[in-house]
Amino acid sequence: MKTIEVTDLPPVNDQSTLLVVGKFDGLHLGHQQLLNAARSARQEGEEISVLGFSDHPLWVLKGDSDYEKALSSFQDRRQLLEQAGVDRYYHVHFTKEYAQLTPEQFVHEHLGQLQISRIIVGEGFKFGRGRNADTDGLSKLCERNGIEVTVIPHVTFNGEKVSSTKIRSLVTNGNMEAAQGLLGRPFEMTGIVEKGEQLGRELGFPTLNLGDIEEYVQPFPGVYLGVVEVHHDSANAHYYSLISAGYRPTVNGKTYKVEAYLLDFSGDLYGKTVTVKYLRFLRGEENFNGLDELVDHMKQDEKNARRILGLANTR
């Protein structure tokens, strides 16, 4: 898949293109439905392209901190789109200046660069200055250029529209099973294993410290059952894990960190790329009365995890 950074007009494209437009944060079930429709509608000689935005408009335009972080990093989105069969990804750097484009400028000047045969958008799509144009407006503007517009209805789950906003709320409240239902896969973070204070190793629970995760929404502070995928040049390795996300009050932690204890693993993962996948919330973060009480709870967490997974206890 070719990735094209768009900071102004996108470059001219001479290949017939079926374009899918959306935010694509998390590539949840709704986004997957758009891409399924694109694959079904694709004709011979057409490329499937996605035009997605770097940041949420509510963060860029209004500074709403609820939308500063994302469900998926830029690299996550690239990988997921490529796996979905996308040929080109136009990564639009959404800025206050970009938000001032009129609907006519967006369609005729920006999309006009791409030799689009068809456009697929989701129900409720709005665009242009002040988000004043909707799917009807898009259809009318595209009709002048002979471009067909297909609008895909909202995907619902238990009668509620699937949205990145809803999933973000579930993650920040620790509702990982519900988030997985709407994403179609576990909520996950990919980063680099950094060297920490090695306190976990001293306590008998060596953990990896996940770095380079600043883009992600922060899960509710607590302990989770999950999976860690270790990326290798050949086949990746997977381990059931206990994930600790939060501020570590028992050891006077000040910053939010994500650590993972891999069940039945020993070795050194420093510098490795790993993906931490959250399956289930076990308990909230607590401020224990010293390290002995902390270790007792960590042992109980491991017993609970092994019971849930059907794994033998080793302690």
N, C-alpha and C positions, 0 to 999 in steps of 0.2 A: 504494500500500500504506500502510495506517495503522500507525504504530508506537506502542506503548503501553508506557511505562515502568512496571514493577511493583516496588514497594518493600514492599508489604504484600499485602492482598487485591487481585486484579485488579478493575477496574470491572465492573459488571453488563453483560452483553451480551444483547441481545434478538434477535440474528440467529442462525438455525440454523448451527452451526459444525462443520466437520470439523477436528479438532485433531491436529496432528503435534507430538510432544514429543521433544526431544533437545538436545545441546549445540550442534551446528551450527557448530563451529569448523572453518573451511576449506571447508564445504559440499562435501565430497569425494564419491566415488562412492556410498558408503553413504547419505549424507544425500540425494543426488540420487534414489536408489532410493525412499526414503521419500516424497519429494515427487512422484515419478512415480506411486506408488501412490495418493497423495491425489488427484491430478488424474484418475486413472482411476476412482476410487470416488466422486468428487464427484457429487452429485445436484442437480437444479435447485433453486435457492433457497438452496443451502448456500454459506457462505464457507469458504475454506481459511485456517486460522490456524496459526501456529507459535508454540510456547512454548519459548523458548531461554534459556540462562543466561549471565550477564555474564562470569563467571570460572569457572575449573576448580575443582572441589571440593578437589583435592589441594593447590592453592595456598591457597585460602581456609582450609581446615581444618588443613592440616599444614605450610603454609609451604614446600612443595616447589618450589624455584626452577625446576625443569625445566618447571613448568606455569604460571609467572608470565606468560610471553608467549604470544601466540596466532598461529595461522596466518592469521587474517583479523581486520581491525579491525571495530569496530562498524559503521562506514559500509560496509565491504565486504559484511558479512553482510546489511545492509538491501538493498543493491543486488542481490545475488545472489538473495535470497529474492523480491524483487519481480520479477526477470527470470524466476523459476521459477513465477510465477503466484500467489503468496501474497497474500491480501487483508489479513491482520492479522498483525503480529509482536508478541508479548508478550515484551518484553525484561526478564527477571526478574533483579533485582539479587541474586545469590547471596551470602548472608552466613552467618555462623555461626548467627545466629538462624533464618534460613530453613531451614538444614539440620536444625533441631530439629523441624520439622513431622513429625507421625506420618503414616503412609500414609493413615489415615482423614481427617486434617485436609487433606492435600494434595488428595485426591479430592473429599471432600464440601464442604469450605469454599472451597478455591481454584478447583478446576476446576468446582465447582458454580455458580460465578458466570457461566459462559460459554455456557450453553445448548448443550451439546455433543451432537451426534447420534452421532458416532463419533470414536474416538481411534486414531491410527496411531503405533506405536512400533517401534523396532528390537529384534531378538533380543538378549537380554542386558540390556535396560533394567531398572534398579533405581532405587528412589526411597524417600523417607521417611527418618526418623531412622536413621542408621547404614546407609543403603541396604539395609534389611532386607526390603523388599518387591520382588518381581519381577513379570514379566508375568502370571503366574498370579494373584498377589495383586491386580494392577491389574484384571484381568478380573472377579474376584469382587466387588471393591468397586464397579466400574462397573455390574455386572449389576443391582445393587439399584436403580440409577437409570435402568435401561433404556438404558444406553450400550454400544454395540458396540465391542469392542477388536480391532484387527487387528495382528498381530505380523509384521513383515517379516524374513525370514532375513538373516543377515549377508551382505554382498557380499564376495566373496573375489577376490584377485588373485594368480595363481600359487599358489593353494591356501592363501593366508594372508588372514586377516580384514583388511579395509580399516579403518583407524582413524586418528584425529587424532594419537594418540601415535606410531604408526609413521611417519606423514608428518613430524611434528615432528623425529623422530630423523634422517630422511633429509635434511631441510633443514639441520639443524645440522651434518651431516657432509658437506654439499656435493653430495649425490646428487640433483641436480635433475631428471634424466631420470626416475628412479624416482618421485620425488615427483609429477612431472607425470602419470605413469601412474595414480597413486592419486587425485589431485585431479580428473583429467579436464581439466586446463588447467595452464599453468605456475604455479609459486609466484610470487606477486607482492606488491608493496608499493606503496601509494598515499600520496603525501605532497606537500609544498609545496617548490618549489625555493628554497633559501636561498643567500645570498651567502656564499661561503667565502673562503679565503685567496688564491684565484686563482693558485695555484702551477701548476696544470695548464695554464692559459692561457700562462703564461710558458715552460712546457716544450714548448709546441706541441700539447698535448692538453687543450683546454678541457673541463672536466667540469661537470656539474650536481651540486650537493650536495642530497641528499634529506633534508628535514626532516619533522618531525611523524610519525615512524615508531616511536615508543616502544612501541606495543602489540605489534609484530611479533616473532616468533621471529627470532633473528639467524642468517643463513646462515654457514657455515664461512668464516673469513677467506680471501679469495683473489680471483682474477679470473674472471669469468664472461662467457660470451656470452649476450646477452639482447636484449630489445626494450624500448624506452621508448615509451609511449603518452602523447602530450601532449594534455591535455583542452582543447578549445575549445568555444565556445558553439554552433558548428555541428558540422562533422565533425571528429573527432579525427584527429591525425596520428601515424604510427608510424615508428620508426627502429630499425634494428639498432644494437646498442650493445655496448660493453665496460663491464662493471660491476665496480667495485672495492668490495669489502666488507671492512672490517676496521679495523686500528689505525694503518696507515701508518708502520711502524717506521723507514723510511728518512728520514723527515722528523720523527722524534721525536713522532709522534702518540700521544695518550694515551687517546682515546675512540674507540669504535666508530662508524664512519661508512660511509655508502653513497654512492658517487659513480658517475656514468655518463658515458662519452664516446660521443656519438652520431655514428655513421659518416655522412659526407656531409651534415652539418648545420652551419649557421652561423646565429647569432642569439642573442637574449637571452630566457631563459626564467624570469628571476627572478620569484617570486611566482606562477608557474603551478602548477597541479595536474598531476602526472604519475604514471603507474603504471609501475614498473620490474618487468619480467617476466624471470625467470631461466630460461634454456634449457639451459645446459651449463657445467659446471665446466671451466676451462682450466688453471689452476695455483694453487698455494697462495700465500699472502702471504709475501714474502721481505724481508729487511733487506739492501738493496744497499749497495755501497761507494760511496756518493755519487750525485748526481743524474744524472750521465752514464750510469752503468750502469742506473739506473732507466729513463731515456729509451730506451736500447737495448732493454730488455725490453718496454717499452710498444710500441715499433715492431714488435717480433716478435709481440706479442700481436695487434696489428691485422692483420698479415700472416696469422696463423693464422686469425683470425676471418673475414677476407675469403676465404681459401681454403675454409673450411668452408661459407661462404654462397654461394660462386660469384660474389663481387663482385670487380671489378677493383681492384688495388692502386693507390693514389694517391700513395704516398711513394716 
